């Protein structure tokens, strides 16, 4: 067995690969959910300013907050993926 074969069998490395796959799948699912929204964040802010009905304003605020949270989650998952990639290289 040479050094490359030993690295492939390293349980820590295998665990990192599984974690990376799980993180990427979750991140891609969240990103797909964000992509379902027909409007962009800036358009929603303009809609909010122009809306006069109170209940519609609340709905738009909710959607804006939901998009913000989803974007933060995607960024966090991407950060964790990058961290795993860095650990895998080292």
C-alpha positions as CSV (number, residue, x, y, z in Angstrom):
1,X,0.0,0.0,0.0
2,X,1.4,3.3,-1.0
3,X,0.9,6.7,0.6
4,X,-2.0,7.7,-1.8
5,X,-3.9,4.5,-1.0
6,X,-3.5,5.2,2.7
7,X,-4.8,8.7,2.4
8,X,-7.9,7.5,0.5
9,X,-8.6,5.0,3.3
10,X,-8.1,7.7,6.1
11,X,-11.4,7.7,8.0
12,X,-11.1,11.5,8.8
13,X,-10.8,12.2,5.1
14,X,-13.8,10.0,4.3
15,X,-15.8,11.8,7.0
16,X,-14.9,15.1,5.5
17,X,-16.2,14.0,2.1
18,X,-19.5,12.9,3.5
19,X,-19.9,16.2,5.4
20,X,-19.0,18.2,2.3
21,X,-21.7,16.3,0.3
22,X,-24.3,16.9,3.0
23,X,-23.4,20.6,3.2
24,X,-23.5,21.1,-0.5
25,X,-26.8,19.3,-0.9
26,X,-28.4,21.4,1.9
27,X,-26.9,24.6,0.4
28,X,-28.2,23.8,-3.1
29,X,-31.6,23.0,-1.7
30,X,-31.8,26.4,0.1
31,X,-30.5,28.1,-3.0
32,X,-33.2,26.4,-5.1
33,X,-35.8,27.6,-2.6
34,X,-34.5,31.2,-3.0
35,X,-34.6,30.9,-6.8
36,X,-38.4,30.1,-6.6
37,X,-39.1,33.7,-5.6
38,X,-40.0,35.6,-8.8
39,X,-38.7,39.0,-7.5
40,X,-35.4,40.3,-6.4
41,X,-34.7,41.8,-3.0
42,X,-34.5,45.3,-4.3
43,X,-37.9,45.0,-6.1
44,X,-39.5,43.8,-2.9
45,X,-38.2,46.9,-1.1
46,X,-39.7,49.1,-3.8
47,X,-43.0,47.2,-3.5
48,X,-43.0,47.7,0.2
49,X,-42.5,51.4,-0.1
50,X,-45.3,51.8,-2.7
51,X,-47.8,49.5,-0.9
52,X,-50.6,51.2,0.9
53,X,-52.5,48.3,2.3
54,X,-51.3,47.2,5.7
55,X,-51.7,43.4,5.4
56,X,-49.9,43.4,2.0
57,X,-47.1,45.4,3.6
58,X,-46.8,42.7,6.3
59,X,-46.6,40.0,3.7
60,X,-43.9,41.8,1.8
61,X,-41.9,42.4,5.0
62,X,-42.2,38.7,5.8
63,X,-41.0,37.7,2.4
64,X,-38.0,40.1,2.6
65,X,-37.0,38.7,6.0
66,X,-37.4,35.2,4.8
67,X,-35.1,35.9,1.8
68,X,-32.5,37.5,4.1
69,X,-32.5,34.5,6.4
70,X,-32.2,32.1,3.5
71,X,-29.3,34.1,2.1
72,X,-27.6,34.0,5.4
73,X,-28.0,30.3,5.7
74,X,-26.6,29.8,2.2
75,X,-23.6,32.0,3.0
76,X,-23.1,30.0,6.3
77,X,-23.2,26.6,4.5
78,X,-20.8,27.9,1.8
79,X,-18.4,29.1,4.6
80,X,-18.5,25.6,6.1
81,X,-17.9,23.9,2.7
82,X,-14.9,26.2,2.2
83,X,-13.6,25.3,5.6
84,X,-13.9,21.6,4.9
85,X,-12.2,22.0,1.6
86,X,-9.3,23.9,3.3
87,X,-9.0,21.1,6.0
88,X,-9.1,18.4,3.2
89,X,-6.2,20.1,1.4
90,X,-4.2,20.4,4.6
